[in-house]
Amino acid sequence: MAHILTAVSGSEADVVPITRALISVSDKAGIVELCTYLASKNVELLSTGGTAKKLRDAGLTCIDVSDYTGSPECLDGRVKTLHPKVHGGLLGVRGNAQHEKDMADNGIGKIDITILNLYPFEATVAKGAAFEQCIENIDIGGPSMLRSTAKNHAFTTIVTSPDQYDEVKATIEEHGGTTLAMRKRFAARAFSLSASYDSAIATWFTKELGEESPVVTRVYKPEFPLKYGCNPHQKPAGISSLLNSNLPFTVLNGTPGYINLLDAANAWLLVKELREATGLAAASSFKHVSPAGAAVAVPLTDVECAAYEVTPEAAAKLTPSALAYLRARNADPMCSFGDYAAVSDIVDEDTALILKKEVSDGIVAPGYTPEALEILKSKKGGKFIVLEAKADFKPDSVEYREVYGMTFCQKRNDVVITKDHMTKNVVTKGGLSALSEDAIRDMIVASICVKYTQSNSVGFAKDGMMVGVGAGQQSRVDCVKLAGRKVTTWYLRQHSKVLGLQFKQGVKRQDRVNARVRYIEGDFTDEERTRWEAQFETVPEPLTTAEKDEFMKQATGVTISSDAFFPFRDSIDHASKVGVSYVAQPGGSVQDPQVTQCCDDYGMVMSFTSVRLFHH
């Protein structure tokens, strides 16, 4: 059994003044400013190599570690700081008689603070460097100094990131040294960094050998707390980033919640991929981690303008971003109530003004004009959430999730849906020549939409916008029925009787939206009908089943995409009732011939994409 060491006692101090600092950083951001501050407090600076040169170039006096130890750097710099005068100065317990004597006998001075970051091993691997170069970028001296300093945090301070520099200066300024509470926090972060660093090396090394990694260590840095998780009783809750990585968004306004951020992540990826796949500005409207609507910038018809409460003249002047969001929001405006929006392009004043009049929780986009940002920041009494997506953010290729004591990992679903998926395997009569460019665009829109919809899912698209999304059903045909009902509602919102509804003055926008949908559905209770009728100048005549059926006969040109294969023809039979002309699905079912024949029976064009898009 291993021998367990007993604690070494020494003096106790909350505030430790800083008299000597050891600095060795690969990331030199902010280091000159920090060391200038330390020098102004008469702190002696010890440093190595490139760090020492940068400090001297800035006019600062520093002592080379090799001069301090009396031992030159050797072995191509592999040995610089591995010396008793360094580690003794870091590990010596202050106020311990034996330690104080050993240090005096061996000429070891106390080092009060270590400022370092480690060789960029992961960045070297990411660049595809050769095995030998990656090995050379495994830091030895850095982790050794890190652990020595962190272990002796009762007396020494370990600083491992430029984002800690301001706190170091502020604490010294206020207290005359570093506090024990800060030293403990910094030590904990340092040990987390060490664990993450060693895990990255172990994972890479075993992969190079073609073996499974014996351990995976993922270290998280808490970024900000959340009010609660999915529900108010789920506390605590918070957002963290991977250590040494950034979050994908910057919060410009408001306080995002747990579900807000889940919506933002999925909504942003959806519009980003739509933009890349179609070349058009894209927008989405998310609720509970599935899209209520999504669209690209395609001009509106006059009838659509009337249904969406915008004049043709105003619609013609809309910017692409505004047009895309107007379409996305009007796919299913009842479900979009209180949505989280995403826009692929810079949000301009037009887009902000559309959002201003809608009930919405927040938005994510790559940027905002000053005018748009001011409009959005004033929404919801200043609580509207505005996130800016970081263009340079690159997620890890493997993602992890913890559920009930199990950690799941998988390669991120980074498949890029393109035109090729829609055109390489058209299996119905007429082949590729039966597909128009507009149909291909709608296939792409619908397929990217279901990629970010809770499975099972299907989506219907027309004219560059989703017109019905069926999410989270156990049966695929139920997805089709659910989404198909939304398609029918979308079409019937353009019926002359619906467009002609005469609302009383003062009826709110969302109440008008809801009233139109209930008029189309028509299944009122007596109590509900009384309150519904009170919204109108004149009580409307019912929209009869016969009128609905007659109007829906004109439905055509709709695309349906499914996140997995259709196991039976029943989904296609139902889709035929809402004007489906085009079908995109992965294929791969034993029933593919039956489903293909069904499409031919209805004159539909079907493409097998060969890509399943389950999302959970």
Phi, psi and omega per residue, in radians:
M1 nan 2.408 -3.095
A2 -1.135 2.529 3.106
H3 -1.364 2.224 -3.128
I4 -1.679 2.170 -3.087
L5 -1.280 2.556 3.038
T6 -1.536 2.767 -3.121
A7 -1.163 2.519 3.090
V8 -1.714 2.172 -3.067
S9 -1.587 2.713 3.079
G10 -2.810 -2.893 3.108
S11 -1.278 2.811 3.116
E12 -2.033 2.333 -3.140
A13 -2.596 2.385 3.058
D14 -1.393 -0.933 -3.104
V15 -1.744 2.187 3.082
V16 -1.976 2.025 3.086
P17 -1.107 2.628 3.140
I18 -1.779 2.065 3.113
T19 -2.033 -0.465 -3.137
R20 -2.449 2.326 -3.122
A21 -2.147 2.490 3.072
L22 -1.965 2.124 -3.039
I23 -2.171 2.193 3.081
S24 -2.676 1.707 -3.023
V25 -2.184 2.490 2.985
S26 -1.584 -0.593 3.018
D27 -1.617 1.861 -2.995
K28 -1.639 0.191 3.112
A29 -1.069 2.194 3.053
G30 1.324 -0.001 -3.026
I31 -1.272 -0.617 3.137
V32 -1.129 -0.742 -3.134
E33 -1.108 -0.750 3.140
L34 -1.128 -0.794 -3.101
C35 -1.218 -0.541 3.036
T36 -1.082 -0.731 3.093
Y37 -1.110 -0.807 -3.124
L38 -1.078 -0.727 3.133
A39 -1.084 -0.591 3.124
S40 -1.179 -0.317 3.093
K41 -1.739 0.283 3.097
N42 1.129 0.577 3.077
V43 -1.501 2.293 3.086
E44 -1.360 2.306 -3.080
L45 -1.829 2.150 3.000
L46 -1.887 2.431 -3.109
S47 -2.692 3.062 -3.102
T48 -2.333 2.698 2.913
G49 0.697 -2.168 -3.067
G50 -1.117 -0.546 3.114
T51 -1.157 -0.785 3.129
A52 -1.053 -0.722 3.141
K53 -1.099 -0.745 -3.125
K54 -1.120 -0.697 -3.140
L55 -1.167 -0.729 3.127
R56 -1.161 -0.674 3.115
D57 -1.089 -0.440 3.114
A58 -1.539 0.073 3.102
G59 1.527 0.217 -3.140
L60 -1.637 2.584 3.090
T61 -1.610 2.216 3.076
C62 -2.494 2.723 -3.120
I63 -1.835 2.239 3.051
D64 -1.128 2.414 3.131
V65 -1.004 -0.625 -3.133
S66 -1.123 -0.628 3.065
D67 -1.231 -0.656 -3.119
Y68 -1.160 -0.703 -3.105
T69 -1.503 -0.383 -3.029
G70 1.395 0.168 3.127
S71 -2.151 2.125 -3.104
P72 -1.237 2.700 2.971
E73 -1.044 2.531 -3.121
C74 -2.607 3.049 3.124
L75 0.973 0.897 3.142
D76 0.974 0.626 3.100
G77 1.432 0.046 3.122
R78 -1.169 -0.480 3.119
V79 -2.064 1.898 3.114
K80 -2.219 -0.887 -2.969
T81 -1.980 0.013 -3.125
L82 -1.392 1.411 -3.019
H83 -2.617 2.522 -3.140
P84 -1.008 -0.546 -3.121
K85 -1.233 -0.395 3.058
V86 -1.481 -1.023 -3.028
H87 -1.290 -0.492 3.019
G88 -1.155 -0.679 3.106
G89 -1.170 -0.455 3.133
L90 -1.528 -0.618 -2.999
L91 -1.671 -0.228 -3.095
G92 -1.067 2.245 -3.138
V93 -1.456 2.057 -3.092
R94 -1.198 2.363 3.119
G95 1.468 -0.023 3.056
N96 -1.586 2.090 -3.004
A97 -1.002 -0.765 -3.104
Q98 -1.180 -0.732 3.124
H99 -1.118 -0.763 3.137
E100 -1.070 -0.692 3.130
K101 -1.178 -0.795 -3.141
D102 -1.050 -0.705 -3.139
M103 -1.161 -0.735 3.131
A104 -1.155 -0.729 -3.119
D105 -1.127 -0.528 -3.061
N106 -1.851 0.211 3.100
G107 1.082 0.643 -3.103
I108 -1.724 2.098 3.087
G109 -1.613 2.726 -3.129
K110 -1.343 2.379 3.026
I111 -1.958 2.129 -2.973
D112 -1.624 -0.417 -3.092
I113 -2.590 2.416 3.060
T114 -2.072 2.223 3.123
I115 -2.048 1.974 -3.074
L116 -2.651 2.791 2.777
N117 -2.443 2.832 -2.891
L118 -1.584 2.761 3.056
Y119 -0.887 2.481 -3.059
P120 -1.336 1.212 -3.086
F121 -1.090 -0.883 -3.080
E122 -1.111 -0.643 3.104
A123 -1.152 -0.642 3.110
T124 -1.112 -0.772 3.111
V125 -1.106 -0.760 -3.100
A126 -1.069 -0.514 3.126
K127 -1.370 -0.051 3.132
G128 1.371 0.480 -3.123
A129 -1.128 2.753 3.125
A130 -1.145 2.784 -3.120
F131 -0.920 -0.807 -3.070
E132 -1.139 -0.658 3.127
Q133 -1.207 -0.664 3.082
C134 -1.091 -0.727 3.117
I135 -1.055 -0.718 -3.106
E136 -1.157 -0.403 3.140
N137 -1.627 0.291 2.960
I138 -1.503 2.009 -3.083
D139 -1.325 2.341 3.096
I140 -1.936 -0.940 -3.104
G141 -1.131 -0.680 -3.119
G142 -1.062 -0.973 3.105
P143 -1.046 -0.562 3.125
S144 -1.157 -0.810 3.101
M145 -1.153 -0.665 3.121
L146 -1.022 -0.866 -3.081
R147 -1.212 -0.670 3.113
S148 -1.078 -0.799 -3.110
T149 -1.176 -0.785 -3.112
A150 -1.142 -0.656 3.117
K151 -1.071 -0.675 -3.087
N152 -1.688 0.627 -3.042
H153 -1.120 -0.257 3.059
A154 -1.038 -0.427 -3.071
F155 -2.279 -0.351 -3.060
T156 -2.133 2.669 -3.057
T157 -1.993 2.239 3.093
I158 -1.868 2.175 -3.130
V159 -2.069 2.107 -2.995
T160 -2.072 0.015 -3.093
S161 -2.640 2.519 3.085
P162 -1.006 -0.442 -3.129
D163 -1.268 -0.029 3.065
Q164 -1.722 -0.176 -3.001
Y165 -1.078 -0.753 -3.107
D166 -1.096 -0.683 3.137
E167 -1.155 -0.667 3.101
V168 -1.039 -0.851 -3.120
K169 -1.112 -0.754 -3.107
A170 -1.131 -0.676 -3.118
T171 -1.212 -0.743 3.105
I172 -1.119 -0.697 -3.123
E173 -1.118 -0.691 -3.081
E174 -1.402 -0.675 -2.972
H175 -1.940 -0.200 -3.085
G176 1.444 0.198 3.128
G177 3.017 -3.032 3.110
T178 -1.579 2.569 -3.122
T179 -1.620 2.733 3.133
L180 -1.083 -0.687 3.137
A181 -1.051 -0.766 3.118
M182 -1.167 -0.718 -3.121
R183 -1.098 -0.644 3.093
K184 -1.146 -0.790 3.131
R185 -1.079 -0.779 -3.134
F186 -1.150 -0.624 3.112
A187 -1.154 -0.732 3.122
A188 -1.068 -0.742 3.119
R189 -1.157 -0.637 3.140
A190 -1.139 -0.760 3.122
F191 -1.152 -0.612 3.068
S192 -1.111 -0.738 3.092
L193 -1.074 -0.761 3.141
S194 -1.064 -0.763 3.131
A195 -1.102 -0.764 3.136
S196 -1.108 -0.740 -3.122
Y197 -1.096 -0.833 -3.124
D198 -1.165 -0.617 3.103
S199 -1.121 -0.718 3.124
A200 -1.090 -0.708 3.122
I201 -1.150 -0.812 -3.116
A202 -1.097 -0.729 -3.136
T203 -1.115 -0.808 3.132
W204 -1.111 -0.785 -3.043
F205 -1.114 -0.817 -3.131
T206 -1.154 -0.588 3.085
K207 -1.136 -0.676 3.084
E208 -1.070 -0.537 3.124
L209 -1.494 -0.049 -3.133
G210 1.339 0.444 -3.129
E211 -2.054 2.817 3.052
E212 -1.272 2.457 3.125
S213 -1.160 2.326 -3.123
P214 -1.227 -0.348 -3.120
V215 -2.723 2.542 3.042
V216 -2.139 2.113 3.122
T217 -2.015 2.130 3.078
R218 -2.062 2.135 -3.056
V219 -1.928 2.237 -3.064
Y220 -1.930 2.500 3.058
K221 -1.887 2.012 3.093
P222 -1.032 2.260 -3.128
E223 -1.760 -0.866 3.071
F224 -2.818 2.618 3.124
P225 -1.353 2.759 3.017
L226 -1.972 2.671 -3.115
K227 -0.994 -0.757 3.033
Y228 -2.891 3.097 3.139
G229 -1.459 -2.289 3.134
C230 -1.124 -0.580 -3.080
N231 -2.293 2.736 -3.063
P232 -1.020 -0.493 -3.127
H233 -1.428 -0.073 -3.105
Q234 -1.627 1.403 3.118
K235 -2.198 2.566 -0.009
P236 -1.351 2.938 3.086
A237 -2.576 2.653 -3.128
G238 -2.952 3.031 3.091
I239 -2.076 2.316 3.092
S240 -2.190 2.774 2.994
S241 -1.980 2.766 2.984
L242 -1.120 2.401 -3.136
L243 -0.962 2.336 -3.122
N244 1.245 0.257 3.024
S245 -2.194 2.837 3.130
N246 -1.801 2.836 2.953
L247 -1.269 2.721 -3.115
P248 -1.333 -0.204 -3.086
F249 -2.247 2.695 2.940
T250 -1.948 2.301 3.118
V251 -1.442 1.986 3.135
L252 -1.626 -0.433 -3.136
N253 -2.837 2.614 3.075
G254 1.409 3.118 -3.138
T255 -2.165 1.770 -3.086
P256 -1.214 2.599 3.074
G257 -1.779 3.104 -3.086
Y258 -0.997 -0.926 -3.103
I259 -1.263 -0.587 3.052
N260 -0.923 -0.806 -3.062
L261 -1.270 -0.597 3.023
L262 -1.099 -0.767 3.085
D263 -1.073 -0.787 -3.091
A264 -1.058 -0.763 -3.111
A265 -1.089 -0.829 -3.114
N266 -1.234 -0.716 -3.124
A267 -1.116 -0.714 -3.129
W268 -1.152 -0.786 3.132
L269 -1.067 -0.675 3.134
L270 -1.068 -0.898 -3.077
V271 -1.233 -0.577 3.104
K272 -1.077 -0.761 -3.134
E273 -1.267 -0.623 3.053
L274 -1.060 -0.739 3.140
R275 -1.079 -0.783 -3.112
E276 -1.180 -0.622 -3.054
A277 -1.404 -0.560 -3.046
T278 -1.912 -0.345 -3.055
G279 1.330 0.158 -3.118
L280 -1.963 2.620 3.026
A281 -1.014 2.459 -3.048
A282 -2.309 2.705 3.104
A283 -2.571 2.726 3.055
S284 -2.468 2.762 3.140
S285 -2.247 1.941 -2.985
F286 -1.915 2.527 2.992
K287 -2.470 2.189 3.083
H288 0.883 0.853 2.968
V289 1.132 0.483 2.945
S290 -2.512 2.599 -3.140
P291 -1.337 2.273 2.922
A292 -1.379 -0.514 3.106
G293 -2.800 2.768 3.051
A294 -2.739 2.626 -3.070
A295 -2.840 2.822 2.941
V296 -2.005 2.911 -3.016
A297 -1.345 1.692 3.048
V298 -2.165 2.327 -3.087
P299 -0.974 2.598 -3.134
L300 -1.516 2.594 2.949
T301 -1.411 2.885 3.125
D302 -1.089 -0.653 3.134
V303 -1.152 -0.715 3.087
E304 -1.091 -0.711 3.109
C305 -0.981 -0.799 -3.140
A306 -1.104 -0.728 -3.117
A307 -1.193 -0.533 -3.087
Y308 -1.694 0.095 3.103
E309 1.058 0.861 3.033
V310 -2.420 2.434 3.141
T311 -1.311 2.621 3.093
P312 -0.985 -0.610 -3.139
E313 -1.160 -0.738 3.108
A314 -1.193 -0.682 -3.131
A315 -1.105 -0.649 -3.118
A316 -1.148 -0.413 -3.105
K317 -1.632 -0.099 -3.086
L318 -1.137 2.472 3.033
T319 -1.275 2.818 -3.135
P320 -0.969 -0.713 3.139
S321 -1.108 -0.773 -3.140
A322 -1.127 -0.726 3.129
L323 -1.098 -0.747 -3.137
A324 -1.101 -0.756 -3.127
Y325 -1.239 -0.646 3.095
L326 -1.007 -0.749 3.107
R327 -1.168 -0.823 -3.095
A328 -1.036 -0.743 -3.104
R329 -1.181 -0.512 -3.065
N330 -1.672 0.126 2.986
A331 -1.094 -0.816 -3.115
D332 -2.637 1.295 -2.989
P333 -1.105 -0.382 3.073
M334 -1.214 -0.808 3.132
C335 -1.247 -0.442 -3.123
S336 -1.361 -0.075 3.112
F337 -1.035 2.113 -3.102
G338 1.307 0.598 -3.048
D339 -1.367 3.030 2.892
Y340 -2.008 2.133 -3.027
A341 -1.677 2.680 3.002
A342 -2.444 2.459 3.126
V343 -2.319 2.399 -3.039
S344 -1.348 -0.409 -3.046
D345 -1.973 3.054 3.075
I346 -0.994 2.279 3.133
V347 -1.380 2.155 -3.122
D348 -1.836 -3.122 -3.070
E349 -1.089 -0.680 3.128
D350 -1.010 -0.820 -3.122
T351 -1.139 -0.730 3.140
A352 -1.101 -0.646 -3.127
L353 -1.204 -0.588 3.046
I354 -1.151 -0.794 3.125
L355 -1.115 -0.588 -3.077
K356 -1.013 -0.638 -3.063
K357 -1.577 -0.068 3.135
E358 -1.743 2.682 3.016
V359 -1.461 1.955 -3.016
S360 -2.611 2.595 -3.114
D361 -1.529 -0.571 -3.067
G362 3.134 -3.085 -3.094
I363 -2.613 2.624 2.971
V364 -2.243 2.397 -3.098
A365 -2.772 2.905 -3.141
P366 -1.313 -0.177 3.133
G367 3.026 3.028 -3.058
Y368 -2.521 2.456 2.973
T369 -1.239 2.721 3.135
P370 -0.980 -0.684 -3.127
E371 -1.147 -0.752 -3.139
A372 -1.124 -0.731 -3.105
L373 -1.106 -0.693 3.130
E374 -1.139 -0.689 3.108
I375 -1.093 -0.810 -3.076
L376 -1.210 -0.658 -3.128
K377 -1.166 -0.375 3.133
S378 -1.530 -0.155 -3.082
K379 -1.289 2.591 3.135
K380 0.976 0.678 3.128
G381 1.104 0.529 3.137
G382 1.552 0.037 -3.082
K383 -1.720 -0.017 3.131
F384 -1.084 2.307 -3.027
I385 -1.510 2.179 3.125
V386 -2.136 2.038 3.110
L387 -1.983 2.436 3.055
E388 -1.910 2.091 -3.137
A389 -1.300 2.420 -3.136
K390 -1.528 2.100 -3.055
A391 -1.117 -0.525 -3.053
D392 -1.632 0.103 -3.119
F393 -1.260 2.289 3.116
K394 -2.193 1.954 -3.135
P395 -1.261 2.732 3.058
D396 -1.083 2.645 -3.136
S397 -1.262 -0.408 3.113
V398 -1.980 2.330 3.139
E399 -2.016 2.659 -3.058
Y400 -2.192 2.651 3.074
R401 -2.599 2.380 3.118
E402 -1.807 2.223 3.098
V403 -2.432 2.035 3.009
Y404 0.896 0.853 3.071
G405 1.413 0.029 3.096
M406 -1.953 2.431 3.065
T407 -1.897 2.015 3.117
F408 -1.626 2.496 2.995
C409 -2.393 2.594 3.099
Q410 -2.763 2.748 2.992
K411 -1.121 2.324 3.125
R412 -1.028 2.517 3.139
N413 -1.327 1.391 -3.071
D414 -1.746 0.314 3.072
V415 -1.076 2.370 -3.119
V416 -1.777 1.971 3.134
I417 -1.324 2.206 -3.090
T418 -2.335 3.092 3.076
K419 -1.009 -0.605 -3.118
D420 -1.036 -0.621 3.131
H421 -1.088 -0.526 -3.067
M422 -1.544 -0.329 -2.994
T423 -1.971 -0.218 -3.011
K424 -1.370 -0.355 -3.079
N425 -2.581 1.266 3.066
V426 -1.490 2.018 -2.913
V427 -1.770 -0.100 -3.115
T428 -1.659 3.008 -3.141
K429 -1.021 2.489 3.127
G430 1.665 -0.430 3.063
G431 1.036 -2.651 -3.048
L432 -1.071 -0.574 -3.083
S433 -1.113 -0.307 3.139
A434 -1.437 -0.085 -3.129
L435 -1.715 2.153 3.031
S436 -1.514 2.903 3.094
E437 -1.111 -0.651 3.106
D438 -1.121 -0.680 3.122
A439 -1.144 -0.721 3.109
I440 -1.092 -0.758 3.092
R441 -1.003 -0.814 -3.114
D442 -1.173 -0.583 3.054
M443 -1.091 -0.724 3.113
I444 -1.139 -0.813 -3.136
V445 -1.014 -0.852 -3.094
A446 -1.162 -0.658 -3.093
S447 -1.247 -0.718 3.086
I448 -1.171 -0.599 3.108
C449 -1.105 -0.826 -3.117
V450 -1.221 -0.392 3.063
K451 -1.038 -0.513 -3.110
Y452 -1.976 0.472 3.099
T453 -2.007 2.435 -3.133
Q454 -1.048 2.282 -3.072
S455 -1.435 2.777 -0.175
N456 -1.114 2.607 -3.138
S457 -2.600 2.609 2.917
V458 -2.366 2.774 3.098
G459 -2.485 2.454 3.092
F460 -1.867 2.388 3.135
A461 -2.310 2.614 3.030
K462 -2.714 2.398 3.099
D463 0.962 0.698 3.048
G464 1.382 0.192 3.141
M465 -2.379 2.626 2.992
M466 -1.248 2.357 3.100
V467 -2.083 0.057 3.063
G468 -3.080 2.190 3.112
V469 -2.153 2.197 3.079
G470 -1.950 1.966 -2.980
A471 -2.071 2.559 2.864
G472 1.175 0.525 3.107
Q473 -1.763 2.531 -3.134
Q474 -1.278 -0.495 3.126
S475 -1.850 2.324 -3.102
R476 -1.160 -0.671 -3.138
V477 -1.159 -0.520 3.047
D478 -1.170 -0.610 3.023
C479 -1.033 -0.778 -3.118
V480 -1.120 -0.739 -3.137
K481 -1.147 -0.755 3.133
L482 -1.074 -0.893 -3.127
A483 -1.191 -0.606 3.131
G484 -1.110 -0.629 3.066
R485 -1.086 -0.658 3.104
K486 -1.184 -0.650 3.095
V487 -1.086 -0.781 3.124
T488 -1.037 -0.764 3.114
T489 -1.097 -0.722 3.139
W490 -1.069 -0.789 3.111
Y491 -1.090 -0.837 -3.038
L492 -1.215 -0.326 3.012
R493 -1.090 -0.289 3.131
Q494 -1.713 0.047 3.095
H495 -1.200 2.530 -3.078
S496 -1.043 -0.589 3.119
K497 -1.171 -0.652 3.119
V498 -1.240 -0.763 3.129
L499 -1.128 -0.441 -3.079
G500 -1.599 0.069 3.124
L501 -1.036 2.288 -3.082
Q502 -1.820 1.717 -3.131
F503 -1.427 2.614 3.008
K504 -1.188 2.704 3.047
Q505 -1.054 2.425 3.061
G506 1.643 -0.138 3.071
V507 -1.235 2.179 -3.030
K508 -1.198 2.753 -3.076
R509 -0.973 -0.884 -3.098
Q510 -1.174 -0.561 3.063
D511 -1.135 -0.632 3.080
R512 -1.148 -0.737 3.097
V513 -1.011 -0.873 -3.086
N514 -1.144 -0.658 -3.127
A515 -1.138 -0.690 3.120
R516 -1.117 -0.749 3.141
V517 -1.101 -0.745 3.137
R518 -1.187 -0.563 3.062
Y519 -1.093 -0.754 3.122
I520 -1.137 -0.753 -3.114
E521 -1.229 -0.790 2.972
G522 1.340 -0.030 -3.029
D523 -1.652 1.100 -3.069
F524 -1.373 2.582 2.804
T525 -1.417 2.890 -3.132
D526 -1.082 -0.737 3.137
E527 -1.123 -0.745 -3.124
E528 -1.133 -0.715 -3.096
R529 -1.080 -0.668 -3.132
T530 -1.066 -0.805 -3.123
R531 -1.242 -0.600 3.130
W532 -1.160 -0.795 -3.097
E533 -1.126 -0.448 -3.099
A534 -1.184 -0.161 -3.111
Q535 -1.514 -0.107 -2.966
F536 -2.008 2.585 3.025
E537 -1.109 -0.767 3.096
T538 -2.252 2.305 -3.125
V539 -1.096 2.143 -3.068
P540 -1.205 2.596 2.955
E541 -1.229 2.528 -3.125
P542 -1.056 2.613 2.967
L543 -1.574 1.856 -2.970
T544 -1.329 2.820 3.087
T545 -1.049 -0.693 3.133
A546 -1.112 -0.709 3.116
E547 -1.140 -0.710 3.103
K548 -1.096 -0.837 -3.103
D549 -1.078 -0.703 -3.137
E550 -1.136 -0.737 -3.131
F551 -1.144 -0.683 -3.085
M552 -1.239 -0.232 3.096
K553 -1.124 -0.417 -3.141
Q554 -1.435 -0.147 -3.116
A555 -1.132 2.220 3.138
T556 -2.811 2.899 3.061
G557 1.336 0.233 3.138
V558 -1.480 2.523 3.084
T559 -1.910 2.437 2.984
I560 -2.069 2.366 3.033
S561 -2.186 2.485 -3.119
S562 -2.127 2.493 -3.114
D563 -1.313 -0.224 3.056
A564 -2.578 3.044 -3.040
F565 -1.133 2.707 3.011
F566 -1.446 2.043 -3.047
P567 -1.358 -0.333 3.138
F568 -2.514 2.917 -3.127
R569 -1.347 -0.156 -3.060
D570 -1.039 -0.587 3.115
S571 -1.132 -0.690 -3.140
I572 -1.230 -0.693 3.092
D573 -0.992 -0.794 -3.122
H574 -1.220 -0.688 -3.134
A575 -1.069 -0.512 -3.128
S576 -1.116 -0.380 -3.094
K577 -1.317 -0.259 -3.073
V578 -2.083 0.468 2.975
G579 1.442 0.408 -3.137
V580 -1.260 2.235 3.074
S581 -2.010 -0.340 -3.035
Y582 -2.356 2.489 -3.091
V583 -2.311 2.278 3.009
A584 -2.143 2.209 3.130
Q585 -2.718 2.786 -3.080
P586 -1.151 -0.576 -2.976
G587 1.335 3.110 3.108
G588 1.932 0.046 3.113
S589 -1.559 2.652 3.036
V590 -1.140 -0.294 3.135
Q591 -1.627 0.156 -3.127
D592 -0.922 -0.766 3.135
P593 -1.073 -0.698 3.129
Q594 -1.134 -0.742 -3.130
V595 -1.183 -0.673 3.103
T596 -1.107 -0.755 3.111
Q597 -1.090 -0.677 3.108
C598 -1.068 -0.759 3.095
C599 -1.073 -0.742 3.105
D600 -1.091 -0.670 3.126
D601 -1.040 -0.629 -3.115
Y602 -1.648 0.005 -3.125
G603 1.284 0.411 3.112
M604 -1.510 2.705 3.055
V605 -1.843 2.224 -3.091
M606 -2.190 2.339 3.067
S607 -1.981 2.400 2.961
F608 -1.648 2.086 -3.107
T609 -1.517 -0.364 -3.098
S610 1.139 0.326 3.127
V611 -2.234 1.971 3.038
R612 -1.416 2.532 -2.994
L613 -2.270 0.717 3.068
F614 -1.016 2.516 -3.117
H615 -2.469 2.050 -3.134
H616 -2.373 nan nan
